Amino acid sequence: MKRILVTGCNGQLGRAVKLEYQDEDVELVRTDVRGDDGIYALDITDVSQVRSFVQEVKPDVIINCAAHTNVDKCEEEWDLAYQINAIGPRNLSIAAKEADAKLIHISTDYVFEGNGTRPYTEFDAPNPVSAYGKTKLEGENFVKAFAGKYFILRTAWLYGDGKNFVKTMLGLAEKYDEVNVVCDQVGSPTSAAELAKMVRYLEKTENYGVFHATCEGSCSWADFTEEIFRLAGKQVKVNHVTSKQYKEMNPASADRPAYSILDNYMLKLTTDFVMADWKDAIRVYMGK
């Protein structure tokens, strides 16, 4: 039976991966920084612990869903962000190579500067401007340097089972008649369930390399919020504000890419797998 080790299994993607594989005859070895019922404790920043665990488990595949994703806190906690987003993938890459296991590593649109005028392909040069983006790019570089068989999947605007933008907006809708949402940052809202489907699809192949992995289509955060409220039947006004205006209201927030649209070019070029349109994916997520 195929054995798949999943890190960060309590996160949105980790939970989606579990659901995606529930009908397949595989053994999921689920780990997180803290152990729980049926979940092993694994600190991916500890290379000795990672190597020992992987040598014991002998997985065929490692899916790294672990990350420090709080963009604002990454600015304040550079060392911690680097440990989790860069050193962690390095350690998993070393262990995966020793075990001859495939490694699927999740990265982000934040590896780009975000000032483009067309969707970024896998061949565009990264140039991150935030601590989150910089540490995630270092994680990619370590995977390329140390892993033998790897997939790097760059995703964006992820939502699933857990704390996310959709739930935040719905929570605000219960308290306020209107909300302020940025209108000059555009990207592709991506369902964790859709990303998990892509993970499962690629995992069965030897089509290694870097892939962009977002739902099709694009919108602004304000547009996304309006669609969420429409589907939820919430009569809440969405005030479209600029990034500059939002920064003035929330000075502690880190800079976000203004243009985060990724082109799933390699997916289209080398496979027949197609990610769902973002509007279809959010409708499924909200049960509409």
C-alpha positions in Angstrom: 0.0 0.0 0.0 1.2 3.5 -0.9 2.3 5.5 2.2 1.9 9.3 2.1 3.3 11.5 4.8 1.5 14.8 5.2 2.9 17.7 7.2 0.8 20.6 8.5 -2.2 18.3 8.4 -4.3 20.6 10.7 -4.2 23.4 8.2 -6.7 24.1 5.4 -4.8 22.2 2.7 -3.8 19.4 5.1 -7.5 18.8 5.9 -8.5 19.0 2.3 -5.8 16.4 1.4 -7.2 14.0 3.9 -10.7 14.3 2.4 -9.3 14.0 -1.1 -7.7 10.6 -0.3 -10.5 9.2 1.8 -11.7 7.0 -1.1 -8.3 5.7 -2.1 -6.5 2.7 -0.7 -3.5 4.6 0.7 -2.0 5.1 4.1 -1.9 8.7 5.2 0.7 9.4 7.9 -0.6 12.8 9.2 1.7 15.1 11.1 1.7 18.6 12.6 3.9 20.6 15.0 1.7 19.3 17.8 0.4 15.7 18.0 -3.2 14.8 18.5 -5.5 11.8 18.1 -4.2 10.0 15.0 -1.7 12.8 14.3 2.0 12.5 14.9 4.0 15.4 16.3 6.7 16.5 13.8 8.8 19.6 14.0 9.9 20.1 10.4 12.5 22.7 11.5 14.5 20.0 13.2 16.5 18.1 10.6 17.4 15.2 12.9 13.8 14.7 13.9 12.7 14.9 10.3 15.3 12.4 9.0 14.6 10.0 11.8 10.8 10.1 11.3 11.0 9.7 7.5 13.5 6.8 7.9 11.1 5.1 10.2 7.9 5.8 8.2 9.5 5.1 4.8 6.9 7.1 2.8 6.5 6.9 -0.9 5.3 10.6 -1.0 5.7 13.6 1.3 3.2 16.4 0.9 4.4 19.5 2.7 1.4 21.6 3.7 3.2 23.3 6.7 4.0 27.0 6.5 4.1 30.2 8.5 1.3 32.0 6.5 0.6 35.0 8.7 1.9 37.6 6.3 2.0 40.4 8.9 3.6 38.3 11.6 6.3 37.1 9.2 7.6 40.7 9.1 7.9 40.7 12.9 9.1 37.0 13.2 11.7 36.7 10.4 13.7 33.9 12.1 10.6 31.8 12.8 9.3 32.4 9.3 12.6 31.4 7.8 12.8 28.3 10.0 9.3 27.1 8.9 9.1 28.3 5.3 12.7 27.7 4.3 14.6 25.4 6.7 11.5 23.1 7.0 11.3 22.4 3.2 15.1 21.9 3.2 14.9 19.3 5.9 12.0 17.5 4.2 13.9 17.6 0.9 17.0 16.0 2.5 14.8 13.3 4.0 12.8 12.7 0.9 16.0 12.2 -1.2 17.3 9.7 1.3 14.0 7.8 1.2 13.7 8.1 -2.6 10.3 9.6 -2.0 8.4 12.2 -4.1 8.1 15.6 -2.4 5.1 17.9 -3.1 5.8 21.3 -1.7 3.3 24.2 -1.5 4.5 27.7 -2.3 2.8 31.0 -3.0 2.2 33.9 -5.4 4.1 36.1 -2.9 7.3 34.9 -4.5 6.5 37.6 -7.2 6.8 41.3 -6.7 3.1 41.8 -7.7 3.5 44.7 -10.1 2.9 42.7 -13.4 0.4 43.5 -16.1 -0.2 39.9 -17.3 -0.6 36.6 -15.4 2.7 35.2 -14.1 4.0 32.0 -15.6 6.4 29.5 -14.0 9.1 31.0 -16.1 8.9 34.6 -14.8 11.6 35.6 -12.4 10.5 35.7 -8.7 11.2 38.9 -6.8 9.4 38.9 -3.4 9.0 42.1 -1.4 7.6 40.7 1.9 9.2 38.5 4.5 6.6 35.8 3.8 7.4 35.8 0.1 11.2 35.9 0.6 11.2 33.0 3.0 8.8 31.0 0.8 11.2 31.5 -2.2 14.1 30.3 -0.1 12.0 27.2 0.6 11.6 26.6 -3.1 15.3 27.0 -3.7 16.1 24.5 -1.0 13.6 22.0 -2.5 15.3 22.4 -5.9 18.7 22.0 -4.4 18.1 19.0 -2.1 15.1 17.0 -3.3 15.4 14.5 -6.1 11.8 14.1 -7.2 9.8 17.2 -6.4 6.7 19.2 -7.4 6.5 22.8 -6.3 3.0 24.1 -6.4 2.5 27.9 -6.2 -1.0 28.8 -5.1 -2.8 32.0 -4.0 -5.7 33.3 -1.9 -6.4 29.9 -0.4 -9.5 29.1 1.6 -10.8 25.9 3.1 -11.6 24.3 6.4 -10.0 26.7 8.9 -9.4 30.4 9.4 -9.6 32.2 6.1 -10.8 35.3 4.2 -14.3 33.9 3.5 -15.0 33.2 7.1 -13.6 36.5 8.2 -15.9 38.4 5.8 -18.9 36.3 6.8 -18.1 37.1 10.5 -17.9 40.8 9.7 -21.2 40.6 8.0 -22.8 39.5 11.2 -21.6 42.6 13.0 -21.6 45.4 10.4 -23.8 46.8 7.6 -20.8 47.7 5.5 -17.1 46.7 5.2 -14.0 48.2 3.7 -12.2 45.9 1.3 -9.2 46.5 -1.0 -10.1 46.9 -4.6 -6.7 47.4 -6.3 -5.2 44.0 -5.4 -6.2 41.2 -7.9 -5.7 37.5 -7.8 -7.4 34.1 -8.1 -9.3 32.9 -5.0 -8.4 29.2 -4.7 -10.3 26.4 -2.9 -8.2 24.1 -0.8 -10.3 21.2 -2.2 -9.4 22.1 -5.7 -5.7 22.3 -4.8 -5.9 18.9 -3.1 -7.3 17.5 -6.3 -4.2 18.8 -8.2 -1.9 17.4 -5.5 -3.5 14.0 -5.9 -3.3 14.2 -9.7 0.4 15.2 -9.9 1.4 12.8 -7.1 0.6 9.8 -9.4 3.0 11.1 -12.1 6.7 11.7 -12.7 5.9 15.2 -14.2 8.2 16.9 -11.8 8.9 20.7 -11.6 7.3 24.0 -10.7 3.6 24.4 -11.3 1.2 27.3 -10.7 -1.9 26.0 -8.9 -4.8 28.5 -8.6 -8.4 28.4 -9.6 -9.1 29.9 -13.1 -10.3 33.5 -13.5 -9.5 36.5 -11.3 -11.0 39.3 -9.2 -10.2 41.9 -6.6 -10.6 41.3 -2.9 -13.6 43.6 -3.0 -15.1 41.6 -5.9 -14.5 38.4 -4.0 -16.2 39.8 -0.9 -19.3 40.8 -3.0 -19.6 37.3 -4.4 -19.3 35.8 -0.9 -22.0 38.0 0.4 -24.2 37.3 -2.7 -24.0 33.6 -2.2 -24.6 33.9 1.5 -27.6 36.2 1.0 -25.9 39.0 3.1 -27.1 42.5 2.5 -23.8 44.2 3.4 -22.3 47.1 1.5 -18.7 46.6 0.3 -16.8 49.8 0.2 -14.0 49.6 -2.4 -10.8 51.1 -0.9 -7.3 51.3 -2.3 -4.3 49.6 -0.7 -3.0 53.0 0.4 -6.3 53.8 2.1 -6.3 50.4 3.8 -2.7 50.9 4.9 -3.7 54.2 6.5 -6.4 52.5 8.4 -4.2 49.5 9.3 -0.6 50.7 9.5 0.8 47.5 10.9 -0.2 45.4 7.8 2.5 44.2 5.5 2.6 45.1 1.8 0.6 42.7 -0.4 1.2 42.1 -4.1 -1.1 44.3 -6.2 -1.1 41.8 -9.1 -1.2 38.2 -8.0 -2.7 36.4 -11.0 -0.9 33.2 -11.8 -1.1 31.4 -15.1 -1.3 27.6 -14.7 0.9 27.4 -17.8 2.8 24.2 -17.0 -0.4 22.4 -16.0 -2.0 23.3 -19.3 1.1 22.5 -21.2 1.9 19.1 -19.7 -1.4 17.7 -18.4 -5.1 17.5 -19.1 -5.9 18.6 -15.5 -7.9 21.9 -15.3 -8.5 23.8 -12.1 -12.1 25.0 -11.5 -13.2 28.5 -12.1 -13.0 30.5 -8.9 -16.7 31.4 -9.0 -17.6 27.7 -9.3 -15.2 26.7 -6.5 -16.5 29.2 -4.0 -20.1 28.2 -4.8 -19.2 24.6 -4.0 -17.4 25.6 -0.8 -20.4 27.5 0.4 -22.8 24.7 -0.5 -24.7 26.7 -3.1 
